[in-house]
Amino acid sequence: MLSTYTDHARARMQQRGIRAAAVQALLDYGRSVPAGDGCEVLFFDKAVRRAARLPNAYAVVGRDGAVVTVGHRYRRVPRGRP
């Protein structure tokens, strides 16, 4: 899945040292939870992240499919009950 990045997302990737390959892995294999207003938060489960030695990062994807921002996870991702 080829995605577009907003200028904000590119700046945050550079500032936070998150590589494009890590964001692409999030888009391909990450779990998704709603973030409100049509956006989604993508992140790696702990087992997947450790097995593949991936960074503890997240990405917010807008309703148009563009990556809005990225960052490092320091807290749990809030999830509603299914």
N, C-alpha and C positions, 0 to 999 in steps of 0.2 A: 504494500500500500504506500504509494508516494503521497506525501502530504506537504502542505504549505505551512510556513511559519510566519507569524506576525513579526514586525520589527521588535516588539516587546519581547517575544519569545527568543529571538536571536540574541538580543542583548542579555537576557537572563541566562541563556545557555553559556555565553562567554563569561559572564561575571561569576557564575556558579560552577564552572568547569564541567558541565554536562555535555558530553559529546553527542553528535547527531546520531551516531550508531545506537547509543543508549535510548534516545528518544524513539528511534525507529523500532527498536525491540519492544518498547512500551506499546507502541501503536500496534505491533503485530501480535504480541503475546501477553500484554498486561490485562489485568482485571479492570472493569469499568463500573463506576458508580455515578449516579446522577449528581450534578453539582448545582442544579437549579438553572433556570432561565435557558434551558435547552443544552447546557454544557455538560460535559462528562469529565470526571477525574480518572486518569489511568494510572495504575500502580502495579508493582509486582508483589505477589504473595511471598511470604517469608521463605517458604520451601523452594519456590522457583528461583528466587533471588540468590539464595545461598548455593543452590545446586549449579547455577549457571554463572556464579560470581558476577552478578549484575549490581549496579549501584542502587542504593535505597532512594530512588527518585520518583517523582510524579510528574505528570503532564496534564494540563487542562486543555481540552479540545472543545472548540466552539461548535455551535450547531451547523456551521458551514463546513466543518471538517478541518479547519485550520488550527494549528497548535497555538494557543493563546499565551501560555506561560509554562515554565518548568521550574522545578525546585527540588531540594532534598527533603525527604520526609524526616521529621523529628517527632511527630506524634502519629497516633493511629488515624487511619482514614475512617471518618464516621460513616456508618452504613445503617440504613434502615432495615427493619426486619422484612423478609420476603413474604 
